């Protein structure tokens, strides 16, 4: 499973959302190598898209199937079904017994896993390239022949419920974020987390799983990505052999539209934390929107490095906060940016929030220096490039862009947008999205 928060709160904040700035500042833009994303692309008659990335350095391959379905596709009452279905996919098919997928892949020296996010679900195998056909046959079988044994399904449902207890209910930040999101989003499926509400998980039936599986696990709702020591024509031939006979499905998606927020929302949460946290959620557009590059640059300037405005003023000068940071959730539907600060004590929580707002207003009113823009461009560009550090990472980048936006070129577009980024662009997005009427604040306070 991927993308779940760590147990320790401060470790989570520092590791997941911190950005290293010292190394980035040392980089010279001329030294930054922008990798070209070379791949072969095929599309079967049933709509299954195939992307192949060749790298013949070592005889290994990664095979993955990505489905365009996640928690934002879940109807009310069965939140968490995408993630529960991911677990169910390992319970067997008409020809594969429970856990046999793991055993087969392990027997050839490989490994496999899966992950569910807000807007996709993916399954992958890392194997010797000579065993590519095995991985492809397994995933083809699971795409259409899932067998749901009621007894095993309800046992697995209990496993997912326990996972929720551990990773959400017993985690300060995850449980707080869940409540803040629910306050911020009233109609959007972002009202709930990927893992879903406990009550909904407990009510999901075998019939629900079968219906959801049939509706979304279809070739025209999938993207196959293969990387490593592989031949594109062989991949195409095998894909046709194992997937070509599958019929496409009519894909119907939720059309829930989040009403425009008219005023700031505030929620106070009492948690077993040693320090208070202020979490500020701002609604932002879809992840492929041209404004996203400017939004991420704004976060870098405001909170996400040691020389950022908030850290310089509130942490280094005034000694009011222990930490600050932020991240964006960019999806095929409008997402959010979450910025946080960790005040020194509960007694200055509202002073910290006021001073944070002052730093944001100062940025808008006084502007951004050109040298500051150059530094942030280097940092953001470094992050973009490091996301392509190997062929598997490059393949995943293309896969997420295709399953979300049907655009394998988004990576290159974002680099060009970054190069064209101006200080006016950053100030414009600050004025447009980072306003109080578009904000939900969560004050996470010590219970004792």
N, C-alpha and C positions, 0 to 999 in steps of 0.2 A: 504494500500500500504506500501511496506517496502523498505528500503535501499535508500531512497532519502536524499539528504543533507539538513541540517538545514539552516535557513535563515541567521543567524548571522555568519559571517565568522570566527572570532576567536573562538567563541563558538563551531562551527563545528570542527575546527582543534583540539581543546583541548578535546572535548567530544568524537568524533568519533575515532580519531587517537592517542590520548594520551594513555600511558600505565602507570598504577600505579606501582611504583617500591619499595616503602617503605615497603608495606605489603609483597611483594614477597620476599624481602631480609630477612624478618624475618622467613619465612617458612623453616622448616627443611624437607629435602626430605623424611625422614622416616614418617613424619606426613601426607604426601600427599596420599590420598586414591585414587587409580585408579579404577573407577567403571567398573565392567564387564558389557558389553552391552548384556544382555540376551533378546532374542526375538525369536518369531516363524516366520518361513518363508514358504510361499506357492506360487505356481505359477499356474494360470489357463491355460487351454489349448490354450486360445487365446493370451497368452503372458503377461497378467496382473500380475505383481508381488505384493505380499502382505507381509507386515512386521507388526507384532503385538508385542507390548510392554505392559506387564501386570504390573499394580500397583493398588492394591485393597484397598489402604488407605481410599479413599473417592469415592463416587459413581459418578465420573465424567469421561468423555472420550473426547479424541480429535481425530477427523477423518479428514484425509487429502488425497487429490489426487494430485500427482506431475506429470506434463507432461514434457517430455524431449524436450522442445522447449522454446527458448527465443530469444533475439534480435540478437544473433550471427547466427541464422538460417534464418534471413530475407533477401530476395533478394533485390538488389538495386532498389530504387524507392518506396518501401513500408516500410521503416524503421519505427519502432514504432508499427507495426501491432500486435506483440505479446501482448503488453501492452493494445492496443485498444481492442483486442479480450477479454482480461481479463475483461474490463469494459462491453463489449457486453454480456458476459456470465450472467450478472445480469439483462438483459432485458427480459428474459423469454424463455420458451420452448413451445412445443406444448401443454403441460399440466399445466405449471406453468406461471402465469402472471408476468409482470414486478414487481420487488421488493417482490414477494411472497416468495422467498427463505429467505430473511431477516425476513419477518413476521413469517414464520413457525418456524424458529430456535428461534426467540425471544419469541414466544408463549410458548415454552417449557423451557424457562429460559436459553437459550444458546446464543452464539454469533458466528459470522462468518466473514471471510474476505478472501482476496486473495493477491497474490504478483507476480510480474514478475521481472526476473533478466536476466542477459546476456544469461544464458543457461538452465533456467527452468521457469515454471509457476506453481504456487501451489494455491489450494483452500482448505480451512479448516473450520470445524465447531467444536466448543467446547460446549459440551452438557452433560446433565445428561446421564449416561451410559445406562439407560433404554431406551433412545431415539436414540440409535446408528443406528437402522434400518432406521429411518427418514433421518438422514444425508446421509447414504449410498444410499438410494433411490433417494434423490435429486441430488447427484453428478452423479449417473448412468444416470439419465434423462438428465443432462446437457452434459454428454460425447457424446451423439449421437443425441439429439433431440433439439438442439438450434434453436430457431426461431428468425430470424432477420427482424424486422419491419423497413423498410427504414426510416420512419420519426423519430422513436425513435433512430435509429442508428446514423443518422446525428446530432441529438441533443446531443447524448453522445460524438460524435466526437468533438463537440465544448467544451464540458467539459474537455476532454483530452487536447485540445489546450490551454485552460485556465490554466490547471495544469502545462503544459510546461512553460507558461509565468511566473508563480509564482515560480516554483521550479528550473528552469534552467535560463531563460532569465533575471529574476530579482534577481538572486543569483550570487554573484561575483565568488565564488569558482566553483560552478557547471557549469556556462557558460564558465569559463576559462578552466576547465578540459575537457569540450566538444571540445574546439578548440585545446587543446594540444593533445588529443587522435586522432583527425582528422589529425593532422600533423604527428603524430607518425605512425599511421596505414593507409596504402594506399590501400591495397587490403582486409585485414581482416575486417569482420563485426564489429570489435571493433572501426572501423572508426566512428561509430555513437553510441550515448548513448542509453540506454534501451528505453527511451521515444520517441526517433526518432527525425528526422528533421521536423520542422514545415511544410515545403513544402510537404514532403512525407505524413505526417499525413493528411493534407488537401486534398490529392489526393486519399486516400484509400477509396474504394467503398464497397458497400454491397457485391458485387460479390467477391472482394478480400478477405473479411472476411470469407465468406462461404467456399471458396476454401482452405484457410489457416486452418480453423477449421477442415474441412474434412480430410485434409492431415495429421495433427498432433495430433488431439484429438482422439486417438484410444487406445484400451486396451494394445496393445503391445508397446505403447509409453508412458505408464503410470506406476506409482508406487503408490500403496495404503499403507498408514501408519496409524495404529490405536494404540493409547496408552491410558492407564488408566485402569479403572475398567471393563475390558472386558475379554471374554473367546476366545482364539484363534480358537477353533473349530467352535464356533458360528460365528465369523468373517468370517471364510472360507466358512461356509454354506451360509451366507447372500451374500457374494461376488459372489458365484456361482449363487445364485438366481437372483441377479440384473445385473451382468456383464457377466455371463457365455455364454450368447447367442450372444454377440457382436463379430463381425468378426475382425480379425487383418487387419491392413493396411500396404501397402508397404511404408516405410518411406524413403524419399529421402532428403538428407541433402546437404547444400552448401559445396563445396570443395575449397573455396577460400583460397589460401596460401599466407601469407604475405612474400614478397621478403626480403631477408636479408638486413638489414640496413648497409650501408657502411661508413657513417659519421654522426657526430652529427648534429642534427637539432635544430634550435632556432626559437622561435616565441615570439614576444613582443606584449603584450595586454594592452590596456589602459582601466581601469575600475574605477568605482566610489568607490575606496577603500581609507582608510586613511593611510594605510601602504602598502609597496610593498611586494610581495610574490615571491619566486623562487620555481617553481615546476619542479621536474626532474623525467621524466618517463623513466624507463628501461624495456625493454622487457624480459620476463621470460618464462619458460616452463609451461606446463599444471599443474593444481593444484595437481595432484597425483604424480608428478615427485619426485623422491627421494631427489632432490636438494632443494625442497621447505622448508624443515625444516631448513636447513642451511641458506637459504635466509632470512627467518623470524628471525632467530637468529642474522644474520648480521644487520638487521634493528634495532633490540633491542640494540645491542652494539653501533651502529652508531648514532641513533637519538631518539629511542623510550622510554627513561627513563631519570630521572634527572641526572644520572651518566654517560649517554652516551657520546661518544667522542665529538660529535658536540656540545651538550649542555654544557658540561664541558668547552670546549675551547672557543667557539664562544659566548655563552650566559653568563656563569659565570665569565670567566677570561677576555675576550676581550670586553664584553658588546656590541657585534655587532648585536645580534639578539634578538627578543622577544620570539620566539618559533621555534621549529623544531619537525618533526615527520615523519611518513611514514606508508604505508600500502601496502598489496599485493592484487591483484585481481587474484585468482587462479580459473581457469575454465577447462572445458573439451577440450578447445583449448588453445594455448599459450596466456598468459595474460600479466600483467605488475606489476611492483612495482613503487609506486609513493612516492618520498621523497620530503619534502618541508622545507623551512626555511622562517622566517618572519624577514627581516632585520629591524634595527632601523630606517633607512631612505633610501630614494631612492638614495642618493649620494654614498652609500657604497654597492650597490647591487652587482656589479661585484667583489668587494673585498670579499664579503661574499661567492659568488660562488667559487672564487679561494681558499679561506680558507677551504671551505667544501671539495673541491677536495684534498687539502693537508691532511686533516684528513683521508680521504679514502685511499690515497696513503700511509700514515703513518701506517695505520692498516695493509695494505698488506705487507709493507716492514719490519715493526718491529714486526708484529705478535700480538697474543692475549695471555694474561696470563691465566694459568690454573684456577686461582681463578675467573677471569672474566668469563670464560666459565661456571664454576659451578653456578655462580649467574644467568647468562642468561638462563641456563638450568632450574633452579628453576622457573624463571619468565615465560618462554614459557610453561613449564609443568603445571604451575598454570593456565594459560589461557586455555590450552587444557582441563584440568579437570573441570574448572569452566563452560566450555561450556556444560558440562554434569550434571549441578547442579540439574536437575529434569528429570523425565521420558520423558516429552514432548521435552525437549532440546536434550536428547539422541536420541529420535526418529527422530528429525529433522536432527541431524548430520548424522545418517545412511541414511536417505532419500536423502540428498544432495549428499552423496558419491555414492549412487546407481544411481541416475538420471544422475550424471555427468560421473562416471567412472565404473559403474556396479560393485562396490566394497564396500560391507558393512563393511569391516574390515579395511578401511583406517585409522580410528581413532587409532586402536591398532598399526598399522604399523608405524604411525607417532610418537607414544610414544616410540616405539622401536628405531626408527631412531634418536630420540632426545637423548635417553640414549647412543647410539653409536656415537653421534656427537663428532667430534674432532675440535681443532683449525684449523687444516689443511683443513678440509672440508669448514669452513667459509671463509678462505682466498681463497680457490679454487673458490668458487662461486663469490666472489668479483672480482677476476681476469677474470672470464668467462663472467659474466652478467653486472657488474657495471663498464663498460668502456665507454668512450666518444662516440665511434662509435655506441654504442647500446643505446644512450641516446637522448631524446628530451627534451629540456629545454623551459619552459614557464616563461618569465619574466612578472609578473602581476604588472603593475605600476599604480600609481594614475593618473587619467585622468586630474586632475587640477594641 
